[in-house]
Amino acid sequence: MLRIVLCAAAVLVPECLIASEKVSATNFYVVKQEQIPAGENVFWKEDNYGTYTIHEGSIDAGFVRCVGSGFGGPGGITGGGVCVYGADEDTFTMRWEVVSLGFNKWRIVSATGKYSGMTGSGTTRTRVASQFMALPHRISDWEGEVNLPAKD
């Protein structure tokens, strides 16, 4: 019986191997944000669409949609959301959380199609210099490490 289990495990192992790699990319999107006064704070929500380019890693460039919300005020900024990368059946979803103004941490929470089984985490820096904040566009640079299932 043990021999059968070991043989079955040996056959399945190649399917389970994961290749880890560094990734870096830039999102370019149109900002669609609403701000609502909430006492001494402001509640914000956003639904931004755009594209992303890849500088390092084997992820394909494509479309991105980022949705999130939170609060900002004298005590700082809090919030989070998700970004969905790709199109059709080949997508991955990144959950992000605000660390400070212009700086987020993220992790992959789901993936489909050719990205199925993908995991990873990293950080994002949004360009918040005054010339970027005045525009109806946002540019965010993200990097980290992702684990992609090995290809057959």
Contacts in CASP RR format, 6 or more apart in sequence:
PFRMAT RR
TARGET T0000
AUTHOR 0000-0000-0000
METHOD contacts of the structure
MODEL  1
MLRIVLCAAAVLVPECLIASEKVSATNFYVVKQEQIPAGENVFWKEDNYG
TYTIHEGSIDAGFVRCVGSGFGGPGGITGGGVCVYGADEDTFTMRWEVVS
LGFNKWRIVSATGKYSGMTGSGTTRTRVASQFMALPHRISDWEGEVNLPA
KD
14 150 0 8 1.000
14 152 0 8 1.000
15 149 0 8 1.000
15 150 0 8 1.000
17 149 0 8 1.000
17 150 0 8 1.000
18 119 0 8 1.000
18 147 0 8 1.000
18 148 0 8 1.000
18 149 0 8 1.000
18 150 0 8 1.000
19 147 0 8 1.000
19 148 0 8 1.000
19 149 0 8 1.000
19 150 0 8 1.000
20 145 0 8 1.000
20 146 0 8 1.000
20 147 0 8 1.000
21 57 0 8 1.000
21 58 0 8 1.000
21 145 0 8 1.000
21 146 0 8 1.000
21 147 0 8 1.000
21 148 0 8 1.000
22 56 0 8 1.000
22 57 0 8 1.000
22 143 0 8 1.000
22 144 0 8 1.000
22 145 0 8 1.000
23 54 0 8 1.000
23 56 0 8 1.000
23 57 0 8 1.000
23 59 0 8 1.000
23 143 0 8 1.000
23 144 0 8 1.000
23 145 0 8 1.000
23 146 0 8 1.000
24 54 0 8 1.000
24 55 0 8 1.000
24 56 0 8 1.000
24 57 0 8 1.000
24 141 0 8 1.000
24 142 0 8 1.000
24 143 0 8 1.000
24 144 0 8 1.000
25 52 0 8 1.000
25 53 0 8 1.000
25 54 0 8 1.000
25 55 0 8 1.000
25 59 0 8 1.000
25 61 0 8 1.000
25 141 0 8 1.000
25 142 0 8 1.000
25 143 0 8 1.000
26 52 0 8 1.000
26 53 0 8 1.000
26 55 0 8 1.000
26 139 0 8 1.000
26 140 0 8 1.000
26 141 0 8 1.000
26 142 0 8 1.000
27 50 0 8 1.000
27 51 0 8 1.000
27 52 0 8 1.000
27 64 0 8 1.000
27 66 0 8 1.000
27 83 0 8 1.000
27 138 0 8 1.000
27 139 0 8 1.000
27 140 0 8 1.000
27 141 0 8 1.000
27 142 0 8 1.000
28 50 0 8 1.000
28 51 0 8 1.000
28 52 0 8 1.000
28 53 0 8 1.000
28 137 0 8 1.000
28 138 0 8 1.000
28 139 0 8 1.000
29 48 0 8 1.000
29 49 0 8 1.000
29 50 0 8 1.000
29 51 0 8 1.000
29 64 0 8 1.000
29 66 0 8 1.000
29 137 0 8 1.000
29 138 0 8 1.000
30 48 0 8 1.000
30 49 0 8 1.000
30 50 0 8 1.000
30 136 0 8 1.000
30 137 0 8 1.000
30 138 0 8 1.000
31 46 0 8 1.000
31 48 0 8 1.000
31 136 0 8 1.000
31 137 0 8 1.000
31 138 0 8 1.000
32 46 0 8 1.000
32 47 0 8 1.000
32 48 0 8 1.000
32 49 0 8 1.000
33 44 0 8 1.000
33 45 0 8 1.000
33 46 0 8 1.000
33 48 0 8 1.000
34 44 0 8 1.000
34 45 0 8 1.000
34 46 0 8 1.000
35 42 0 8 1.000
35 43 0 8 1.000
35 44 0 8 1.000
36 42 0 8 1.000
36 43 0 8 1.000
36 44 0 8 1.000
36 45 0 8 1.000
37 43 0 8 1.000
38 71 0 8 1.000
40 73 0 8 1.000
40 74 0 8 1.000
41 71 0 8 1.000
41 72 0 8 1.000
41 73 0 8 1.000
41 74 0 8 1.000
42 71 0 8 1.000
42 72 0 8 1.000
42 73 0 8 1.000
43 69 0 8 1.000
43 70 0 8 1.000
43 71 0 8 1.000
43 72 0 8 1.000
44 69 0 8 1.000
44 70 0 8 1.000
44 71 0 8 1.000
44 72 0 8 1.000
45 68 0 8 1.000
45 69 0 8 1.000
45 70 0 8 1.000
46 66 0 8 1.000
46 67 0 8 1.000
46 68 0 8 1.000
46 69 0 8 1.000
47 65 0 8 1.000
47 66 0 8 1.000
47 67 0 8 1.000
47 68 0 8 1.000
48 65 0 8 1.000
48 66 0 8 1.000
48 67 0 8 1.000
48 138 0 8 1.000
49 63 0 8 1.000
49 64 0 8 1.000
49 65 0 8 1.000
50 63 0 8 1.000
50 64 0 8 1.000
50 65 0 8 1.000
51 61 0 8 1.000
51 62 0 8 1.000
51 63 0 8 1.000
51 64 0 8 1.000
52 61 0 8 1.000
52 62 0 8 1.000
52 63 0 8 1.000
52 64 0 8 1.000
52 85 0 8 1.000
53 61 0 8 1.000
54 60 0 8 1.000
54 61 0 8 1.000
56 143 0 8 1.000
57 146 0 8 1.000
58 148 0 8 1.000
59 85 0 8 1.000
59 92 0 8 1.000
59 115 0 8 1.000
59 146 0 8 1.000
60 86 0 8 1.000
60 90 0 8 1.000
62 85 0 8 1.000
62 86 0 8 1.000
62 87 0 8 1.000
63 85 0 8 1.000
63 86 0 8 1.000
63 87 0 8 1.000
64 83 0 8 1.000
64 84 0 8 1.000
64 85 0 8 1.000
64 86 0 8 1.000
65 83 0 8 1.000
65 84 0 8 1.000
66 81 0 8 1.000
66 82 0 8 1.000
66 83 0 8 1.000
66 84 0 8 1.000
66 96 0 8 1.000
67 81 0 8 1.000
67 82 0 8 1.000
67 83 0 8 1.000
68 79 0 8 1.000
68 80 0 8 1.000
68 81 0 8 1.000
68 82 0 8 1.000
69 79 0 8 1.000
69 80 0 8 1.000
69 81 0 8 1.000
70 77 0 8 1.000
70 78 0 8 1.000
70 79 0 8 1.000
70 80 0 8 1.000
70 98 0 8 1.000
71 77 0 8 1.000
71 78 0 8 1.000
71 79 0 8 1.000
72 78 0 8 1.000
76 100 0 8 1.000
76 101 0 8 1.000
77 98 0 8 1.000
77 100 0 8 1.000
77 101 0 8 1.000
78 98 0 8 1.000
79 97 0 8 1.000
79 98 0 8 1.000
80 95 0 8 1.000
80 96 0 8 1.000
80 97 0 8 1.000
80 98 0 8 1.000
80 104 0 8 1.000
81 95 0 8 1.000
81 96 0 8 1.000
81 97 0 8 1.000
82 93 0 8 1.000
82 94 0 8 1.000
82 95 0 8 1.000
82 96 0 8 1.000
82 109 0 8 1.000
83 93 0 8 1.000
83 94 0 8 1.000
83 96 0 8 1.000
83 106 0 8 1.000
84 91 0 8 1.000
84 92 0 8 1.000
84 93 0 8 1.000
84 94 0 8 1.000
85 91 0 8 1.000
85 92 0 8 1.000
85 93 0 8 1.000
85 94 0 8 1.000
86 92 0 8 1.000
89 112 0 8 1.000
89 113 0 8 1.000
90 112 0 8 1.000
90 113 0 8 1.000
90 114 0 8 1.000
90 115 0 8 1.000
91 111 0 8 1.000
91 112 0 8 1.000
91 113 0 8 1.000
91 115 0 8 1.000
92 108 0 8 1.000
92 110 0 8 1.000
92 111 0 8 1.000
92 112 0 8 1.000
92 115 0 8 1.000
92 118 0 8 1.000
93 108 0 8 1.000
93 109 0 8 1.000
93 110 0 8 1.000
93 111 0 8 1.000
94 106 0 8 1.000
94 107 0 8 1.000
94 108 0 8 1.000
94 109 0 8 1.000
95 106 0 8 1.000
95 107 0 8 1.000
95 108 0 8 1.000
95 109 0 8 1.000
96 104 0 8 1.000
96 105 0 8 1.000
96 106 0 8 1.000
96 124 0 8 1.000
97 104 0 8 1.000
97 105 0 8 1.000
97 106 0 8 1.000
98 104 0 8 1.000
99 105 0 8 1.000
99 123 0 8 1.000
101 128 0 8 1.000
102 124 0 8 1.000
102 125 0 8 1.000
102 126 0 8 1.000
102 128 0 8 1.000
103 123 0 8 1.000
103 124 0 8 1.000
103 125 0 8 1.000
103 126 0 8 1.000
104 123 0 8 1.000
104 124 0 8 1.000
104 126 0 8 1.000
105 121 0 8 1.000
105 122 0 8 1.000
105 123 0 8 1.000
105 124 0 8 1.000
106 121 0 8 1.000
106 122 0 8 1.000
106 123 0 8 1.000
106 124 0 8 1.000
106 142 0 8 1.000
107 119 0 8 1.000
107 120 0 8 1.000
107 121 0 8 1.000
107 122 0 8 1.000
108 118 0 8 1.000
108 119 0 8 1.000
108 120 0 8 1.000
108 121 0 8 1.000
108 146 0 8 1.000
111 117 0 8 1.000
111 118 0 8 1.000
115 148 0 8 1.000
116 149 0 8 1.000
117 148 0 8 1.000
117 149 0 8 1.000
118 146 0 8 1.000
118 147 0 8 1.000
118 148 0 8 1.000
118 149 0 8 1.000
119 146 0 8 1.000
119 147 0 8 1.000
120 144 0 8 1.000
120 145 0 8 1.000
120 146 0 8 1.000
120 147 0 8 1.000
121 144 0 8 1.000
121 145 0 8 1.000
122 142 0 8 1.000
122 143 0 8 1.000
122 144 0 8 1.000
122 145 0 8 1.000
123 142 0 8 1.000
123 143 0 8 1.000
123 144 0 8 1.000
124 140 0 8 1.000
124 141 0 8 1.000
124 142 0 8 1.000
125 140 0 8 1.000
125 141 0 8 1.000
125 142 0 8 1.000
126 138 0 8 1.000
126 139 0 8 1.000
126 140 0 8 1.000
126 141 0 8 1.000
127 138 0 8 1.000
127 139 0 8 1.000
127 140 0 8 1.000
127 141 0 8 1.000
132 138 0 8 1.000
132 139 0 8 1.000
END
